[in-house]
Amino acid sequence: MSSRIPAEIILLREDEAPTLQGRLAAAIVRAILEIRARPGTRLPSSRSLATALGISRMTVTLVYQDLVAQGYLATLPRSGIAVAATVPHRRLRVSGVRQPGQGKPPDWQDWLSDHHLPRRVIRKPANWREYRYPFIYGQADPSLFDHNAWRDCARQALGTRDFADLASDRYGADDPLLVDYICSNTLARRGVHARPDEVLVTLGAQNALFLAVELLARADRLAVTEDPGYPDFAETLRRAQSPTTFLPVDHGGLNPADLPEATRLVIATPSHHIPTGGTMPLARRRELLDRAAAQDFLIIEDDYDFEMSYLAPPLPALKSLDDAGRVIYIGSFSKSLFPGLRIGYMVAPAELIRQARALRSIMLRHPPSHLQRITAYFLALGHYDAHIVRLREALKRRRGLIEAALNDSALQIAGAPQAGGSSIWVSTGGADSGLLAERLRTESVLIEPGDVFFERPPEPCPFFRLGYGTIADQMIADGIRRIDRAASRLRR
């Protein structure tokens, strides 16, 4: 083993850290582990390593100091910097390890024969940010987010005062500050009154949906959901082996008059229907609740986009009209803040929440405490309200640009949320939207084909969802023109 780590094997990688110091630290640690450097193995001098990498000697000195503090490196008298005796995560040599492919693998088709991948999945390319015209839904616009405020809240949550409490195992309990804000502020805006024992924090709305369906759906209970509708509704019910009726919607969303007599569970998006944006009128909401009482069924309400109401105040949530505890309400901060947050919540009678909490604890115990506390501070300190104001202003401006551009095209608006939202349901006028999406990618345009929202999509499927949450204002008109031209060529 060499007594010195050569500078040539310390290679910087752009994807390992956002800062130069972070990339250099990662490169040094990687070199130590890859060659299994023994304690005492010396590193290049700060001058020689800086020269080899073409960076500042001060940068190398600072990184060496940090790695000494972390226990990777040690300072030797008159000998410079060397690998420390306390270096963590040392690789071990293991003898007799079999090479991959030598043993007999399990028959995974047999093991997983009763499980199937979802048929309906909304897919977006991982590199969607590289597209010039990303008309996709559900992604955040970093330019509208107050990173400094979020960082301050994170610093507060990681402080000494909070750390001991948040580092402990809560045994299934949620952060009381976040639950209190949800009860006193978020739900109050929707006219919903709930006690803390009627609220469960979840890893996004999908987690809440899974828990509710897992507890309530059964093979002898008919479920009803919207068509077109959110694909996760269909796939979650399918996984639960629930018999399901996919009910066609109109401009007012799901029509309670069309519900089968045997209905036991309804999943709907009454405020902003997915994907058309239709809003269920107040009369229909009351009729749906009346039928739920008369036919003894439950309702799962996904109120995913109520904060994005900038054209008109949203109608009261279905849960706010429910005086019998038949509505299970699902909300999320991931849509209004950023999707990677994965903080949602379920509101339901205490009996159901107790069961959902027990089921959740089997899977993940509880969402990360620090993330819950950071979100709570962001909400309670007023940063969330300021963010929503910025978001609404931007979406309102983009909505106007979208509608103006569509009105100058042959494309047809097939549905748009009356109160606002961040997407519009569009028809090509006959061209298949899946084929259209493929053609448009060559022009750096992203749209969401509509077939995934239907249980049995029309052929060809002319509908697609046009999101405007992330696209820059100045790119909208040109992007719509490109979509219009490509659709026109397909129609011909």
C-alpha positions in Angstrom: 0.0 0.0 0.0 1.4 3.4 -1.0 2.3 5.7 1.9 0.9 8.7 -0.1 -2.3 9.3 -2.0 -1.4 10.7 -5.4 -3.1 13.9 -6.5 -4.1 12.2 -9.8 -6.8 10.0 -8.2 -8.5 12.9 -6.5 -11.0 13.8 -9.2 -13.8 16.4 -8.9 -17.3 15.5 -10.0 -19.8 18.2 -10.8 -22.8 16.1 -9.6 -21.5 15.3 -6.1 -22.1 18.7 -4.4 -23.3 22.2 -5.3 -20.1 23.9 -4.1 -16.4 23.5 -5.0 -15.5 22.8 -1.4 -18.2 20.1 -1.2 -17.0 18.5 -4.4 -13.4 18.5 -3.2 -14.3 16.9 0.2 -16.3 14.2 -1.6 -13.4 13.5 -4.0 -10.9 13.1 -1.1 -13.2 10.8 0.9 -13.9 8.8 -2.3 -10.1 8.4 -2.9 -9.4 7.3 0.7 -12.2 4.6 0.5 -11.4 3.4 -3.0 -7.7 2.6 -2.3 -8.5 1.5 1.3 -5.9 3.9 2.5 -4.4 2.9 5.9 -4.2 5.4 8.8 -1.1 7.5 8.3 -1.2 7.5 4.5 -0.3 11.0 3.6 -2.2 13.3 1.3 -0.8 15.7 -1.2 0.3 19.1 0.2 -2.3 21.8 -0.2 -0.1 23.6 -2.8 0.4 20.5 -5.0 -3.2 19.4 -4.9 -4.4 23.0 -5.7 -2.0 23.1 -8.6 -3.1 19.6 -9.9 -6.8 20.6 -9.7 -6.4 24.2 -10.8 -8.1 25.6 -7.8 -7.2 27.9 -4.9 -4.8 26.7 -2.3 -7.1 28.3 0.3 -10.0 26.0 -0.8 -7.8 22.9 -0.3 -6.7 24.2 3.1 -10.3 24.8 4.3 -11.4 21.3 3.1 -8.5 19.6 4.8 -9.5 21.4 8.0 -13.1 20.3 7.7 -12.1 16.7 7.1 -9.8 16.8 10.1 -12.7 17.9 12.2 -14.8 15.1 10.8 -12.3 12.4 11.7 -11.2 11.5 8.1 -7.9 13.2 8.2 -5.3 14.1 10.9 -2.5 16.6 11.1 1.0 15.0 11.5 3.8 17.1 13.1 6.2 18.2 10.3 4.6 15.7 7.9 1.5 17.4 6.7 -2.0 15.8 6.4 -2.6 12.1 6.6 -5.5 9.6 6.8 -6.7 9.5 10.4 -6.9 6.4 12.6 -10.6 7.3 13.2 -11.6 7.4 9.5 -15.2 6.2 9.4 -16.9 3.8 7.0 -13.7 2.0 6.1 -14.1 -0.7 3.4 -13.3 -4.3 4.5 -11.7 -7.0 2.4 -14.0 -10.0 2.4 -12.7 -13.3 1.1 -14.8 -15.9 -0.7 -17.3 -13.5 -2.1 -19.3 -15.0 -5.0 -19.5 -13.1 -8.3 -22.9 -11.9 -9.5 -24.6 -14.5 -11.7 -23.0 -17.6 -10.1 -25.9 -18.5 -7.9 -29.5 -19.4 -8.9 -31.7 -16.3 -8.9 -35.3 -16.5 -7.5 -38.1 -16.8 -10.0 -39.5 -13.3 -9.6 -42.4 -13.8 -12.0 -43.6 -16.5 -9.6 -42.9 -14.5 -6.4 -44.7 -11.4 -7.8 -47.4 -13.2 -9.8 -50.2 -11.6 -7.7 -48.8 -8.1 -8.0 -48.8 -6.0 -11.1 -47.4 -2.6 -12.0 -49.9 0.2 -12.3 -51.4 0.5 -15.8 -52.1 4.3 -15.6 -49.1 6.3 -14.6 -48.4 10.0 -15.4 -44.8 10.1 -16.6 -42.6 13.1 -17.0 -39.0 13.0 -18.2 -36.5 13.4 -15.5 -34.8 16.2 -17.4 -37.9 18.2 -17.9 -36.1 21.4 -16.8 -34.0 21.2 -20.0 -37.0 21.7 -22.2 -37.7 25.2 -23.4 -41.5 24.8 -23.2 -42.3 22.6 -20.1 -46.2 22.7 -20.1 -46.3 20.2 -17.3 -48.4 20.1 -14.1 -47.3 19.7 -10.5 -43.7 21.0 -10.6 -42.5 24.0 -8.7 -41.1 27.3 -10.0 -38.0 28.0 -7.9 -38.1 31.6 -8.8 -41.4 32.0 -6.9 -40.1 30.3 -3.7 -38.5 32.2 -0.8 -35.4 30.0 -0.2 -34.0 32.3 2.5 -37.2 32.0 4.5 -37.2 28.2 4.2 -33.6 28.1 5.2 -34.3 30.2 8.3 -37.1 27.9 9.3 -34.8 24.9 8.8 -32.2 26.5 10.9 -34.7 27.2 13.7 -36.0 23.6 13.6 -32.4 22.3 13.8 -31.5 24.5 16.7 -30.8 23.2 20.2 -34.2 24.1 21.5 -36.0 21.9 19.0 -33.5 19.2 18.3 -33.9 16.9 21.3 -37.7 16.8 20.9 -37.5 16.2 17.1 -34.7 13.7 17.3 -36.8 11.4 19.5 -39.1 8.6 18.3 -42.7 9.9 18.4 -44.1 6.4 18.2 -46.6 7.4 15.5 -47.5 10.9 16.8 -47.2 13.9 14.5 -45.6 17.3 15.1 -48.1 19.2 17.4 -47.2 22.6 15.9 -48.0 21.4 12.4 -51.2 19.7 13.4 -52.3 22.8 15.3 -51.7 25.0 12.3 -53.6 22.6 10.0 -56.6 22.7 12.4 -56.6 26.4 13.2 -55.6 27.9 9.8 -55.5 25.6 6.8 -58.7 23.8 7.5 -60.4 26.9 8.7 -59.9 28.5 5.3 -62.0 25.7 3.8 -64.7 25.9 6.5 -63.6 22.6 8.0 -63.5 22.2 11.8 -61.3 19.4 13.2 -59.7 18.4 16.5 -56.1 17.3 16.6 -57.2 13.6 17.0 -59.0 14.0 13.7 -55.9 14.9 11.7 -53.1 12.6 10.4 -50.0 14.0 8.7 -49.0 11.9 5.7 -46.3 11.7 3.1 -48.3 13.6 0.5 -51.8 13.2 -0.7 -51.0 9.8 -2.3 -50.1 8.4 1.1 -53.3 9.6 2.6 -55.3 8.1 -0.3 -53.5 4.8 0.1 -54.3 4.6 3.8 -58.0 5.5 3.3 -58.5 3.0 0.5 -56.6 0.3 2.3 -58.9 0.7 5.3 -62.2 1.3 3.6 -62.2 -0.6 0.2 -63.2 -4.3 0.1 -64.1 -6.8 -2.6 -67.8 -6.6 -1.6 -67.9 -2.7 -1.6 -68.5 -0.9 -4.9 -66.3 2.1 -5.3 -67.0 5.0 -7.7 -64.6 7.5 -9.1 -64.4 10.0 -11.9 -63.7 9.4 -15.6 -61.5 11.0 -16.8 -59.9 11.2 -13.4 -56.7 11.1 -11.4 -54.9 7.8 -12.3 -53.8 7.2 -8.7 -57.5 6.8 -7.7 -57.9 4.0 -10.2 -54.7 2.3 -9.4 -55.1 2.4 -5.6 -58.6 0.9 -5.9 -57.2 -1.7 -8.3 -54.5 -2.7 -5.9 -57.1 -3.1 -3.2 -59.1 -5.4 -5.5 -62.1 -3.1 -5.2 -64.9 -3.4 -7.7 -64.9 0.1 -9.3 -67.3 2.1 -11.5 -65.7 4.9 -13.5 -68.4 7.5 -13.8 -68.2 10.0 -16.7 -68.1 13.6 -15.6 -69.5 16.8 -17.1 -68.7 20.5 -16.6 -69.7 20.2 -13.0 -67.6 17.1 -12.3 -69.2 13.9 -10.9 -73.0 13.9 -11.0 -74.5 12.3 -7.8 -77.7 11.3 -9.8 -75.6 8.8 -11.8 -74.3 6.9 -8.8 -75.2 3.2 -8.7 -77.5 2.1 -5.9 -74.8 -0.3 -4.6 -72.2 2.5 -4.1 -70.2 2.2 -0.9 -67.2 4.5 -1.5 -66.8 7.6 -3.7 -63.5 9.3 -4.6 -63.8 12.7 -6.1 -62.1 16.1 -6.7 -65.1 18.4 -6.3 -63.3 21.8 -6.1 -60.9 21.3 -9.1 -61.7 18.1 -11.0 -58.6 16.3 -12.3 -57.9 16.8 -15.1 -60.7 19.0 -16.6 -60.8 21.6 -13.8 -64.6 21.4 -13.5 -66.1 22.6 -10.2 -68.9 20.7 -8.6 -71.8 23.1 -7.9 -73.0 23.6 -4.4 -76.3 22.0 -5.1 -74.5 18.8 -6.3 -72.3 18.8 -3.2 -75.4 18.8 -1.0 -77.0 16.1 -3.1 -73.9 14.0 -2.9 -74.0 14.2 0.9 -77.7 13.4 1.0 -77.2 10.3 -1.1 -74.2 9.3 1.1 -76.5 9.3 4.1 -79.4 7.6 2.3 -77.3 4.9 0.7 -74.8 4.6 3.5 -71.6 5.3 1.6 -68.4 7.2 2.4 -66.6 9.9 0.3 -62.9 10.6 -0.1 -62.5 14.3 -1.1 -59.2 15.3 -2.6 -59.0 19.1 -2.2 -55.6 19.3 -3.8 -55.7 22.8 -5.4 -57.9 25.0 -3.3 -55.0 27.5 -2.6 -54.7 28.2 -6.3 -58.0 30.1 -6.5 -57.1 33.5 -7.9 -60.0 34.1 -10.3 -62.8 33.6 -7.8 -63.2 32.4 -4.2 -63.4 28.6 -4.0 -66.7 26.9 -3.1 -66.9 25.5 0.5 -65.1 22.1 0.8 -67.4 19.1 0.7 -66.0 18.3 4.2 -67.3 21.7 5.5 -70.8 20.7 4.6 -70.6 17.2 6.1 -72.4 17.0 9.5 -72.4 13.2 9.7 -68.6 12.4 9.4 -69.0 10.7 6.0 -66.3 12.7 4.2 -62.6 11.8 4.5 -60.7 15.0 3.5 -57.3 14.9 1.9 -55.0 17.9 1.5 -51.4 18.5 0.7 -48.7 21.2 1.0 -46.7 19.6 -1.8 -48.7 21.2 -4.5 -48.5 24.7 -3.2 -44.9 24.6 -1.9 -42.9 22.1 -3.8 -43.6 18.4 -4.7 -40.5 17.1 -3.1 -41.8 18.2 0.3 -44.2 15.2 0.5 -46.2 16.6 3.4 -50.0 16.0 3.2 -52.8 15.3 5.7 -56.0 13.4 6.2 -59.0 14.7 8.1 -61.6 12.2 9.3 -63.5 11.0 12.4 -61.1 10.0 15.2 -62.0 6.3 14.9 -60.7 6.2 11.3 -57.6 8.4 12.1 -56.6 6.0 14.9 -56.8 3.1 12.4 -54.9 5.1 9.8 -52.2 6.0 12.2 -51.7 2.4 13.2 -51.5 1.4 9.6 -49.1 4.2 8.8 -46.8 3.2 11.7 -46.3 -0.2 10.2 -45.0 1.4 7.0 -43.1 4.5 8.2 -43.9 5.2 11.8 -44.4 8.9 10.9 -43.2 11.5 8.4 -39.8 12.9 9.3 -40.2 15.1 12.4 -37.8 17.8 11.3 -39.5 18.2 8.0 -42.8 18.5 9.8 -41.4 21.2 12.1 -39.8 23.2 9.3 -43.1 23.2 7.4 -44.9 24.2 10.6 -42.5 27.2 11.1 -42.9 28.2 7.5 -46.6 28.2 7.8 -46.9 29.8 11.2 -44.4 32.6 10.6 -46.4 33.9 7.6 -44.0 32.8 4.9 -46.6 30.4 3.4 -49.2 33.1 3.0 -46.7 35.4 1.3 -45.7 32.5 -1.0 -49.3 31.9 -2.0 -49.8 35.5 -2.9 -46.7 35.4 -5.2 -47.9 32.1 -6.7 -51.4 33.3 -7.4 -50.2 36.5 -9.1 -47.8 34.5 -11.3 -50.5 31.9 -12.2 -53.1 34.5 -12.9 -50.7 36.2 -15.3 -49.8 33.0 -17.0 -53.4 31.9 -17.2 -54.2 35.1 -19.2 -51.3 34.5 -21.6 -52.3 30.8 -22.0 -55.9 31.7 -22.8 -54.9 34.4 -25.2 -52.6 32.1 -27.1 -55.1 29.3 -27.2 -57.8 31.7 -28.6 -55.5 32.5 -31.5 -55.0 28.9 -32.3 -57.1 26.0 -33.6 -56.7 24.2 -30.3 -59.8 24.1 -28.1 -60.2 24.6 -24.4 -62.0 21.5 -23.1 -61.9 22.5 -19.5 -60.4 25.1 -17.1 -60.8 25.6 -13.4 -63.3 28.4 -12.8 -61.4 29.6 -9.7 -57.9 29.4 -11.1 -55.6 26.4 -10.9 -52.4 25.8 -12.8 -53.5 23.7 -15.8 -56.0 23.7 -18.6 -57.6 20.7 -20.3 -57.1 21.1 -24.1 -58.4 19.3 -27.2 -56.4 19.0 -30.4 -59.6 18.9 -32.5 -58.9 15.3 -33.6 -55.2 14.6 -33.5 -53.9 12.0 -31.0 -52.3 13.7 -28.1 -49.9 10.9 -27.4 -48.5 11.1 -30.9 -48.5 14.9 -30.6 -46.5 14.8 -27.4 -43.8 12.6 -29.1 -43.5 15.0 -32.1 -43.3 18.1 -29.8 -40.4 16.7 -27.8 -38.2 17.2 -30.8 -39.1 20.9 -30.6 -38.3 21.0 -26.8 -42.0 21.2 -25.9 -43.6 19.1 -23.2 -47.3 18.4 -22.8 -49.2 15.7 -20.9 -51.2 13.3 -23.1 -54.7 12.7 -21.9 -55.1 9.0 -22.3 -53.7 8.3 -18.9 -56.6 10.0 -17.2 -59.2 7.6 -18.8 -59.9 4.0 -17.8 -60.7 3.4 -21.4 -59.4 6.3 -23.4 -60.9 7.3 -26.7 -58.9 6.3 -29.8 -57.4 8.6 -30.9 -57.4 10.6 -27.6 -57.5 14.3 -28.6 -57.1 15.6 -25.0 -54.0 16.7 -23.2 -53.3 18.7 -20.0 -51.5 22.0 -20.4 -49.7 23.0 -17.2 -48.3 26.5 -16.6 -46.8 26.3 -13.2 -43.2 26.3 -14.3 -43.0 27.7 -17.8 -41.7 31.3 -18.1 -44.2 33.9 -19.2 -42.2 34.9 -22.3 -42.2 31.2 -23.6 -45.9 30.7 -23.5 -47.1 32.2 -26.7 -44.4 30.6 -28.8 -44.9 27.3 -27.1 -48.6 27.3 -27.9 -47.9 28.2 -31.5 -45.6 25.2 -31.8 -48.3 22.9 -30.3 -50.9 24.3 -32.7 -48.7 23.8 -35.8 -47.8 20.2 -34.8 -51.5 19.4 -34.1 -52.5 20.9 -37.4 -49.9 18.7 -39.3 -51.3 15.6 -37.5 -54.9 16.5 -38.3 -54.0 16.7 -42.0 
